[in-house]
Amino acid sequence: MNRRPGLSARLRLTISYAGFLLLAGALLLAVVWVFVLRWLPDDDPRSIKKTFGGAIVILGPNRSDLLRGFAPAAATALAFLLVFGLLGGWILAGRMLAPLTRIAHAARMAANGSLSHRIRMKGRQDEFRELADGFDTMLERLESHVAEQRRFAANASHELRTPLAISRTLLDAARSDPTRDQGELIERLHTVNTRAINLTEALLLLSHADRGSFTREPVDLSLMAEEAAETLLPLAEKRRITLDVTGGTTQTVGSAALLLRMVTNLVQNAIVHNLPAGGTVTVHTEAGHDASVLRVENTGPPLPSELVPTLTEPFQRVTERMRTDEHAGVGLGLAIVHSIVRAHDGSLDLTPRPTGGLLVTIRLPGTPQAKGMSSAVRP
């Protein structure tokens, strides 16, 4: 933004310091006049004047002579205060504004794309130190967010390129071999395009959740859990998975569509990754004192502890096995869940079960009515 040139903050502070010091000196001289000189007579025959080395020394109370001797000294004192105020104010203003100079330098570096620079201001805790620490925290989060977005864009490009490359290969093969079975080609193209569409929709949903641009309304997580379980029951039966939904009314505030997608993703992941077939998936909701809790627990193979923190990153899969059914995974299930939970000011906790499988616990802010009901039923 272009602005008209003006005085620097350091110069304005210098002028302010000098002006304040000059005003203080003028007030001091005014006090001398009001309380001392004005009470002396204009001409008192008792006053005695003597000259020593050109200076007039008044030994008697005569206001006129006192003023003639006092005015030059007062003017000299004010001139000294002005010079001293300007010089001292310039030095003090420079020392006071030095932290702001470092912060401005860091801001310019960040604007030029260098997000790794930190101020790391030392010294006691004051307003400038709080501002610098807050700026460092902002840069750290911004750097992390930019790195995550770059990694996400690279992964998304790679994931989208794969089905497009497969489609191109299939079309090239069909062009080179006109006698090839068209039904098989159409089926394979349909599967690949379905995967690409699912990935695109997941990316759009993830972007929508990250922005947090949705209308908040009261939502019952228990109803979301029942609806998700009813939708995914055929998939669970196909894989011989026992799907159980427990718990009572659990109120929160947020987007019903996003929260339903969150629960659906969790239940679908629990079913799909419940290997071997014949395991169980339990969905439980409960209203706590200060939060609404959703737990999704499934059996399955043991998960390495070092793998669990990476499950919420985009395009991370427990297995690299590509699925070709109607519930083909794109590696964004838990990433979308994490984004939705974060957009609703909640928390997500992933805990590997000792016997295998995963326990997912989500805590979302409860409604005032839910908190009141929880307090009322507490013994």
VEXDOVEX-792440 format. One line per 4 residues: number of its first residue (from 1); their letters; for each residue y, z, x of C-alpha. Coordinates in steps of 0.2 Angstrom, whole numbers, plus 5000, padded with zeros to 4 digits. Layout:
// residues N
NUM) a) Y,Z,X  ...
// end
This chain:
// residues 379
1) mnrr) 5000,5000,5000  5017,4995,5007  5030,5008,5006  5048,5008,5012
5) pgls) 5051,5016,5029  5057,5034,5029  5058,5050,5040  5042,5056,5047
9) arlr) 5035,5073,5041  5038,5080,5058  5056,5075,5058  5059,5082,5040
13) ltis) 5051,5098,5045  5062,5099,5061  5078,5096,5051  5072,5109,5038
17) yagf) 5069,5122,5052  5085,5119,5060  5095,5119,5044  5087,5135,5039
21) llla) 5091,5143,5056  5109,5137,5054  5111,5143,5037  5104,5160,5042
25) gall) 5117,5161,5056  5131,5156,5044  5126,5169,5032  5126,5182,5046
29) lavv) 5144,5177,5051  5149,5177,5033  5142,5195,5032  5153,5200,5047
33) wvfv) 5168,5192,5038  5165,5201,5022  5161,5218,5028  5171,5219,5044
37) lrwl) 5186,5207,5047  5193,5206,5029  5196,5225,5029  5207,5224,5045
41) pddd) 5226,5222,5042  5235,5206,5047  5247,5214,5059  5245,5232,5065
45) prsi) 5258,5238,5077  5245,5250,5084  5235,5236,5090  5235,5234,5109
49) kktf) 5231,5217,5117  5226,5215,5135  5221,5200,5145  5206,5200,5157
53) ggai) 5202,5184,5166  5210,5173,5152  5200,5182,5138  5210,5192,5125
57) vilg) 5203,5209,5122  5209,5218,5106  5210,5236,5107  5217,5239,5090
61) pnrs) 5213,5233,5072  5222,5216,5070  5213,5203,5059  5223,5188,5065
65) dllr) 5219,5191,5084  5201,5195,5080  5199,5179,5070  5207,5169,5085
69) gfap) 5194,5177,5097  5179,5177,5085  5180,5159,5078  5176,5150,5095
73) aaat) 5162,5162,5098  5155,5159,5081  5156,5140,5083  5147,5141,5099
77) alaf) 5134,5152,5092  5131,5140,5077  5130,5126,5089  5117,5135,5099
81) llvf) 5107,5139,5084  5108,5121,5079  5101,5114,5095  5088,5128,5097
85) gllg) 5083,5125,5079  5081,5107,5082  5071,5109,5098  5060,5123,5092
89) gwil) 5058,5115,5075  5052,5099,5083  5039,5109,5094  5033,5120,5079
93) agrm) 5032,5105,5067  5021,5095,5080  5009,5110,5082  5008,5113,5063
97) lapl) 5005,5094,5060  4992,5092,5074  4977,5095,5062  4984,5082,5050
101) tria) 4986,5069,5064  4967,5072,5068  4963,5070,5050  4973,5054,5048
105) haar) 4965,5047,5063  4947,5051,5056  4953,5043,5039  4959,5027,5048
109) maan) 4942,5026,5057  4933,5028,5041  4943,5015,5033  4938,5003,5047
113) gsls) 4920,5006,5044  4916,5020,5057  4909,5034,5046  4900,5043,5060
117) hrir) 4916,5051,5067  4919,5069,5063  4934,5080,5065  4925,5096,5069
121) mkgr) 4941,5106,5070  4940,5123,5079  4949,5139,5076  4951,5151,5062
125) qdef) 4949,5147,5044  4965,5141,5036  4971,5128,5024  4970,5114,5038
129) rela) 4952,5120,5043  4946,5119,5025  4954,5102,5023  4945,5096,5039
133) dgfd) 4929,5103,5035  4930,5096,5017  4934,5079,5025  4919,5080,5037
137) tmle) 4908,5084,5022  4914,5069,5013  4911,5058,5028  4894,5065,5030
141) rles) 4889,5061,5012  4898,5045,5012  4888,5039,5027  4872,5045,5020
145) hvae) 4876,5036,5003  4881,5020,5012  4865,5020,5023  4854,5023,5007
149) qrrf) 4863,5009,4999  4860,4997,5013  4842,5002,5014  4840,5000,4996
153) aana) 4848,4983,4996  4836,4978,5010  4821,4984,5001  4826,4976,4985
157) shel) 4829,4960,4993  4812,4961,5001  4803,4966,4985  4812,4952,4975
161) rtpl) 4808,4939,4988  4789,4943,4987  4786,4937,4969  4798,4922,4971
165) aisr) 4789,4917,4987  4772,4918,4977  4779,4908,4963  4785,4895,4975
169) tlld) 4768,4894,4983  4759,4892,4967  4771,4878,4961  4769,4869,4977
173) aars) 4750,4871,4976  4750,4864,4958  4761,4849,4964  4750,4845,4978
177) dptr) 4734,4846,4967  4737,4840,4950  4719,4842,4945  4720,4861,4947
181) dqge) 4717,4872,4932  4734,4874,4923  4728,4889,4913  4725,4899,4929
185) lier) 4741,4894,4937  4751,4899,4921  4742,4916,4921  4746,4920,4939
189) lhtv) 4764,4914,4937  4766,4925,4921  4759,4940,4931  4771,4937,4946
193) ntra) 4786,4934,4934  4782,4950,4924  4783,4960,4940  4799,4952,4945
197) inlt) 4807,4956,4928  4801,4974,4929  4808,4976,4946  4825,4969,4940
201) eall) 4825,4980,4925  4821,4995,4936  4835,4991,4948  4848,4989,4934
205) llsh) 4842,5005,4926  4843,5014,4943  4861,5007,4945  4866,5013,4928
209) adrg) 4859,5030,4931  4868,5032,4948  4885,5028,4940  4883,5042,4926
213) sftr) 4891,5031,4913  4882,5036,4898  4886,5046,4882  4879,5064,4882
217) epvd) 4871,5071,4867  4859,5085,4862  4841,5080,4867  4825,5089,4864
221) lslm) 4814,5087,4880  4798,5091,4870  4801,5077,4858  4803,5065,4873
225) aeea) 4787,5072,4881  4777,5068,4865  4785,5051,4863  4780,5046,4881
229) aetl) 4763,5053,4879  4760,5043,4863  4766,5027,4872  4755,5030,4887
233) lpla) 4740,5037,4878  4731,5020,4878  4733,5019,4897  4726,5036,4899
237) ekrr) 4711,5033,4888  4708,5017,4898  4707,5026,4914  4698,5041,4906
241) itld) 4712,5053,4909  4715,5068,4898  4733,5069,4893  4739,5086,4886
245) vtgg) 4757,5090,4880  4762,5108,4878  4777,5119,4876  4790,5121,4862
249) ttqt) 4808,5115,4858  4818,5112,4874  4836,5107,4872  4847,5099,4885
253) vgsa) 4862,5088,4885  4862,5070,4891  4857,5052,4887  4841,5051,4876
257) alll) 4837,5034,4883  4838,5039,4901  4829,5055,4898  4815,5046,4889
261) rmvt) 4813,5034,4903  4813,5049,4915  4798,5057,4906  4789,5041,4904
265) nlvq) 4790,5037,4922  4783,5054,4927  4769,5053,4915  4765,5035,4920
269) naiv) 4765,5040,4938  4754,5055,4934  4741,5043,4925  4741,5029,4937
273) hnlp) 4740,5039,4953  4726,5051,4945  4712,5045,4956  4697,5045,4953
277) aggt) 4696,5042,4935  4692,5056,4924  4706,5068,4929  4719,5077,4918
281) vtvh) 4738,5076,4916  4748,5090,4908  4766,5089,4902  4774,5106,4898
285) teag) 4792,5110,4892  4800,5127,4890  4818,5133,4888  4823,5146,4901
289) hdas) 4838,5157,4901  4849,5146,4911  4840,5129,4911  4828,5118,4902
293) vlrv) 4812,5115,4911  4800,5100,4911  4784,5101,4921  4772,5086,4924
297) entg) 4755,5091,4933  4741,5079,4937  4725,5080,4947  4721,5067,4960
301) pplp) 4719,5065,4979  4727,5078,4991  4745,5073,4996  4751,5076,5014
305) selv) 4765,5088,5014  4776,5076,5025  4774,5062,5012  4780,5072,4997
309) ptlt) 4799,5071,5002  4799,5052,5003  4792,5050,4986  4809,5049,4978
313) epfq) 4815,5036,4990  4816,5018,4982  4800,5007,4985  4789,5021,4991
317) rvte) 4772,5021,4985  4758,5033,4986  4746,5019,4990  4750,5001,4995
321) rmrt) 4738,4994,4983  4747,4981,4972  4743,4983,4954  4742,4968,4942
325) deha) 4740,4976,4925  4754,4978,4912  4759,4994,4921  4762,4987,4938
329) gvgl) 4772,4998,4949  4787,4992,4959  4790,5008,4969  4805,5014,4959
333) glai) 4797,5026,4947  4801,5043,4955  4817,5035,4963  4823,5032,4945
337) vhsi) 4818,5049,4940  4828,5057,4954  4843,5047,4950  4842,5052,4931
341) vrah) 4840,5070,4935  4855,5070,4947  4866,5061,4934  4862,5075,4922
345) dgsl) 4866,5089,4935  4848,5094,4936  4836,5098,4950  4819,5089,4955
349) dltp) 4805,5098,4964  4789,5090,4970  4775,5101,4975  4758,5095,4981
353) rptg) 4743,5104,4972  4731,5113,4984  4716,5105,4975  4724,5088,4975
357) gllv) 4738,5079,4964  4756,5083,4961  4766,5096,4951  4784,5089,4947
361) tirl) 4796,5102,4940  4813,5096,4933  4827,5109,4928  4841,5102,4917
365) pgtp) 4856,5112,4910  4852,5120,4894  4863,5120,4878  4872,5136,4873
369) qakg) 4861,5136,4857  4845,5135,4868  4852,5149,4879  4855,5160,4864
373) mssa) 4838,5157,4857  4830,5161,4873  4840,5178,4874  4835,5182,4856
377) vrp) 4817,5180,4859  4816,5190,4875  4808,5207,4873
// end
